[in-house]
């Protein structure tokens, strides 16, 4: 499974992307569980409805799927865990 997380926005408007390839990882099942839960939780309110000045927006895609986009304030626990782990442990793109 390929999990891609993109974080954009913030004060500086920087974009940070990371990719996690779960093939061969010892904790692959945990990654799969988090990814499935994050996608099942769906997207947050539209950007116009939930924009926070200088807030981050996250895009989560799995295996090239369109994925979901959500504002930082609207992240579910699974989405928050997945995005934090992917950005910390994944390969930067």
C-alpha positions as CSV (number, residue, x, y, z in Angstrom):
1,X,0.0,0.0,0.0
2,X,1.2,3.5,-0.8
3,X,0.0,6.3,1.5
4,X,0.7,9.9,0.4
5,X,0.1,12.8,2.7
6,X,0.4,16.5,1.6
7,X,0.3,19.3,4.1
8,X,-0.2,22.8,2.7
9,X,-0.8,26.3,4.1
10,X,0.3,27.6,7.4
11,X,1.9,31.0,7.9
12,X,4.6,30.5,5.3
13,X,2.3,28.7,2.8
14,X,4.8,25.8,2.4
15,X,3.9,22.4,1.0
16,X,5.2,19.3,2.5
17,X,4.6,15.8,1.0
18,X,5.5,12.4,2.2
19,X,5.0,8.8,0.9
20,X,4.8,5.7,3.0
21,X,5.2,2.4,1.2
22,X,4.0,-0.3,3.6
23,X,5.4,-3.2,1.6
24,X,7.8,-5.1,4.0
25,X,7.2,-2.9,7.0
26,X,6.8,-4.7,10.3
27,X,3.9,-2.5,11.3
28,X,2.2,-2.6,7.9
29,X,-1.1,-3.7,9.4
30,X,-1.2,-0.7,11.7
31,X,-0.6,1.6,8.7
32,X,-3.4,-0.1,6.7
33,X,-5.8,0.2,9.6
34,X,-5.0,3.9,10.0
35,X,-5.3,4.6,6.3
36,X,-8.6,2.8,6.0
37,X,-10.0,4.6,9.0
38,X,-8.7,8.0,7.7
39,X,-10.4,7.5,4.3
40,X,-13.6,6.2,5.8
41,X,-13.8,9.3,8.0
42,X,-14.0,11.3,4.8
43,X,-13.3,14.9,3.9
44,X,-13.9,17.8,6.3
45,X,-16.1,20.7,5.5
46,X,-15.2,22.6,2.3
47,X,-12.3,25.0,2.5
48,X,-14.7,28.0,2.3
49,X,-16.6,26.7,5.3
50,X,-13.7,25.8,7.6
51,X,-10.8,28.0,6.6
52,X,-8.7,29.2,9.5
53,X,-6.2,31.9,8.8
54,X,-2.7,30.4,8.5
55,X,-4.2,26.9,9.1
56,X,-2.9,23.7,7.5
57,X,-4.8,21.6,5.0
58,X,-4.1,18.0,4.5
59,X,-4.6,15.7,1.6
60,X,-4.6,11.9,2.2
61,X,-4.4,9.5,-0.8
62,X,-3.9,5.8,-0.8
63,X,-2.7,3.8,-3.8
64,X,-3.3,6.8,-6.1
65,X,-6.9,7.2,-5.1
66,X,-8.4,10.7,-5.1
67,X,-8.4,10.5,-1.3
68,X,-9.7,13.2,1.1
69,X,-8.8,16.8,1.9
70,X,-9.4,18.2,5.4
71,X,-8.4,21.2,7.4
72,X,-6.3,20.8,10.4
73,X,-9.1,21.8,12.8
74,X,-11.3,19.1,11.2
75,X,-9.0,16.1,11.3
76,X,-10.4,13.0,13.0
77,X,-8.2,11.1,15.4
78,X,-7.3,8.5,12.7
79,X,-6.5,11.3,10.2
80,X,-4.4,13.2,12.7
81,X,-2.4,10.0,13.6
82,X,-1.9,9.0,10.0
83,X,-0.8,12.5,8.8
84,X,1.6,13.0,11.7
85,X,3.2,9.5,11.3
86,X,3.4,9.8,7.5
87,X,5.1,13.2,7.7
88,X,7.5,12.1,10.4
89,X,8.3,8.6,9.1
90,X,7.6,8.7,5.3
91,X,9.9,9.5,2.4
92,X,9.7,13.2,1.6
93,X,8.6,14.0,-1.9
